[in-house]
Amino acid sequence: MSGPLDGIRVLDATINVLGPLAGQILGDMGADVIKIEAPEGDPMRYSGAARNPGMASLFMNTNRNKRSVVLDLKRPAALEALLRLVETADVFIHSMRPQTAERLGISYQALSARNPRIVYACGPGYRSDGPNRNRPAFDDVIQGESGLAAMMGRNTGEPRYVPMVIADKLCGHVLASAIGMALFHRERSGKGQEVAVPMLETMLSFNLVEHLWTNFFEGERENLGYSRIFSPHRRPYATRDGHICMLAVSDDQWQRLFAVIGRPDLARDERFAELKARTRNINVLYAILAEEIKNKTTAEWQELLDAADLPNGAVNEFRDMAENPYLRTTNFFHRYEHPSESAMVTTAIPVQFGNTPGSIRLPPPRLGEHTKTVLRDIGYSDTDIEQVMNAQAVGSP
């Protein structure tokens, strides 16, 4: 094994996207991730294309580097098996509402009593000290409540969702990061703790990085938001044969861009000479750029922009990514043979560590594939395992 989390054991009792993605990130970084599933499995096992039941695409892309153990936590024998696993673990992650975790007997208080060093993590919809602590929440709901859908509406005319589960994915990354920080604190203090990443507050904080803007401090809340982002002209520029994306930020970059498009006179225009003026007149400036960019092909503009050291890129379609020369060079797409699903492809680990690189070691597991192996590791005899399984407390495929 390799990775900065080599030697860390994670119990991943999550479903859907947020929690499983966090667990996969920890697994990619070397952690031994044991996915705890109910007998029916993670619902994402049935979401998307599949060659075999229970191995659908969305599950496959958020559950590599994990082992699957089936435990029906409503049954005492299965709950005791989980608690014995907790004694061997460093991290426990779940995606339940607080009342559900308490009812099942897997609250932080219950688990930390068995293992005071445990990092107990979750990604609920809302903070546990607020009135919404037990409300359910999914990505679409949080996109609406965090202002993201309305933000899309400012450009489209009515509220729209971002076409991805952005709240789940972002909060999953934040959760993995927060777990890493809690582990670092534990190494210094010897103490575990409870970690929560509430989706609403996390997304709202994310959305307001630029959109809190100066209007808030001046009291002009009706116009809250970074004006450049909402410009109707902020979009990929149409070229003679496609589209290109580019952005200048500093005065120097804008002067170089004006020269590239053949309009050096704009650098002397008081509307565009400095940052504050450009911000006030951004719609006019973007409209001028759009007209100029139409006159050359994407490749021609890329050659000119590259020569001027200005950030730019073509608009790529997902269908073309597999043949993208840069991605082929960096081996972004990882191909492997799954024991039951045959030839598969996933994305490579994007984060790079010079001395402790992450790795893709295990394919996404079949439901309960590792139940017997994991229970044996914590001292269960074959007879004990059979007795528990016969009581339908745990299962394997």
Secondary structure, 3 states (H helix, E strand, C coil): CCCCCCCCEEEEECCCCHHHHHHHHHHHCCCEEEEEECCCCCHHHHCCCCCCCCCCHHHHCCCCCEEEEEECCCCHHHHHHHHHHHCCCCEEEECCCHHHHHHHCCCHHHHHHHCCCCEEEECCCCCCCCCCCCCCCCHHHHHHHCCHHHHHHHHHCCCCCCCCCHHHHHHHHHHHHHHHHHHHHHHHHCCCEEEECCHHHHHHHHHHHHHCCCHHHHCCHHHCCCHHHHCCCCCCEECCCCEEEECCCCHHHHHHHHHHCCCHHHHHCCCCCCHHHHHHCHHHHHHHHHHHHCCCCHHHHHHHHHHCCCCEEECCCHHHHHHCHHHHHCCCEEEEEECCCEEEEEECCCCCCCCCCCCCCCCCCCCCCCHHHHHHHCCCCHHHHHHHHHCCCEECC
